[in-house]
Structure formats: structure tokens, C-alpha cells
Amino acid sequence: MNVVGVSACPAGLAHTPMAAKALEKAGKELDWNVKIEQQGMMGPVNAITQTEADKADFVLIASDQKITSMERFEGKPVIRVDINTCIQAPKAVLKKCATAIKKED
């Protein structure tokens, strides 16, 4: 499973990298390719390329903030999840998103 996403919180200092790291670690445990871009105070970190976006099975947005450059994900299923949920239960979030995407097929 190939997953790309963006994490962002209002301050962009703590929760943003915490969610990104938790989701990427959970992805490794599931043997999935998971790359999460951080959109915080420092600007984009670990940016998702158009090629990576094109290969993704779905896009996970770990935020309730406005995300920039969403046009690169056009045509992909996009799921928004509360950033705190992504920090607390990243593996469950990834599995639930994958299940939701499969039901749409």
C-alpha cells in the first residue's frame, strides 16, 4: 500500500512532526510505503512530489487546518483525520483508511 499525506497543526511546531513520524513508523510496521509531508512554521518539510502523489493509493490529511498544494492529489481518495488521533493510534488510522478506500472500489 502506498500512502502519502500531510500533517499540520495550528502552531506547526509539535503535533505536526509527531503525527508525521507516528504515521511513517506505523507504515513501516505494516510494511507499507508511507510518506507524510509536514506543513508547519518552517514551511513544507519532507515534501510530497507529484510522482509520489500519483503512485499513492490514498491521501491522508492529519489536520483540520488549510493544506496548501492540494491540487497535486487530484483524483486520489483524500481522507481527513484529527491530528491527535494520528498521534495516538497511527496504525489503526492507516488500517481504517485502507478499509474505507477498498469499500469505495
C-alpha positions as CSV (number, residue, x, y, z in Angstrom):
1,M,0.0,0.0,0.0
2,N,1.3,3.4,-1.0
3,V,0.2,6.3,1.2
4,V,1.0,10.0,1.1
5,G,-0.3,12.6,3.4
6,V,0.1,15.9,5.1
7,S,0.2,16.8,8.8
8,A,-0.4,20.3,10.1
9,C,-1.4,21.8,13.4
10,P,-2.2,25.5,14.3
11,A,1.3,26.2,15.7
12,G,3.1,23.7,13.4
13,L,5.8,23.0,16.0
14,A,5.0,19.9,17.9
15,H,1.9,17.9,16.7
16,T,2.8,18.3,13.1
17,P,6.1,16.3,13.3
18,M,4.8,14.0,15.9
19,A,1.9,12.9,13.7
20,A,4.2,12.6,10.6
21,K,6.7,10.4,12.5
22,A,4.0,8.2,14.1
23,L,2.3,7.6,10.8
24,E,5.5,6.8,9.0
25,K,6.6,4.4,11.8
26,A,3.3,2.7,11.7
27,G,3.6,2.4,7.9
28,K,7.0,0.6,8.3
29,E,5.4,-1.8,10.9
30,L,2.7,-2.6,8.3
31,D,5.3,-2.9,5.5
32,W,3.6,-0.1,3.6
33,N,5.2,2.9,1.9
34,V,4.0,5.9,3.9
35,K,5.4,9.4,3.4
36,I,3.9,12.4,5.3
37,E,4.7,16.0,4.5
38,Q,4.8,18.4,7.4
39,Q,3.3,21.8,6.8
40,G,4.3,23.8,9.8
41,M,6.0,27.0,10.9
42,M,9.2,26.1,8.9
43,G,7.3,25.6,5.7
44,P,6.9,22.3,4.0
45,V,9.2,19.5,5.3
46,N,9.5,16.1,3.6
47,A,7.5,17.4,0.6
48,I,5.4,15.0,-1.4
49,T,6.4,15.1,-5.1
50,Q,3.8,14.8,-7.9
51,T,5.2,11.3,-8.8
52,E,4.7,10.2,-5.2
53,A,1.2,11.6,-5.2
54,D,0.4,9.8,-8.4
55,K,1.5,6.4,-7.0
56,A,-0.5,6.8,-3.8
57,D,-3.5,4.6,-3.1
58,F,-4.9,7.3,-0.9
59,V,-4.0,10.6,0.7
60,L,-4.2,11.1,4.5
61,I,-4.6,14.6,5.8
62,A,-3.8,14.7,9.5
63,S,-5.1,18.1,10.2
64,D,-8.1,20.4,10.4
65,Q,-6.0,23.3,9.0
66,K,-6.0,24.6,5.4
67,I,-3.5,22.5,3.4
68,T,-1.5,24.1,0.6
69,S,-0.9,22.5,-2.8
70,M,-3.9,20.1,-2.6
71,E,-4.1,20.1,-6.5
72,R,-1.3,17.5,-6.7
73,F,-3.7,15.0,-5.1
74,E,-6.5,15.5,-7.6
75,G,-8.2,12.2,-8.5
76,K,-7.0,10.4,-5.3
77,P,-9.2,9.5,-2.4
78,V,-8.5,12.0,0.4
79,I,-9.3,11.2,4.0
80,R,-9.0,13.8,6.8
81,V,-8.3,12.6,10.3
82,D,-7.8,14.5,13.5
83,I,-4.1,15.0,14.1
84,N,-4.4,13.8,17.7
85,T,-5.9,10.5,16.6
86,C,-3.0,10.1,14.2
87,I,-0.5,10.5,17.0
88,Q,-2.4,8.2,19.5
89,A,-3.3,5.4,17.1
90,P,-1.4,5.7,13.8
91,K,-1.6,2.1,12.8
92,A,-5.4,1.9,13.4
93,V,-5.8,5.1,11.4
94,L,-3.9,3.7,8.4
95,K,-5.8,0.4,8.5
96,K,-9.2,2.1,8.8
97,C,-8.4,4.4,5.9
98,A,-7.3,1.5,3.7
99,T,-10.5,-0.4,4.6
100,A,-12.6,2.7,3.7
101,I,-10.8,3.0,0.3
102,K,-11.4,-0.7,-0.5
103,K,-15.1,-0.3,0.2
104,E,-15.3,2.5,-2.4
105,D,-13.9,0.2,-5.1
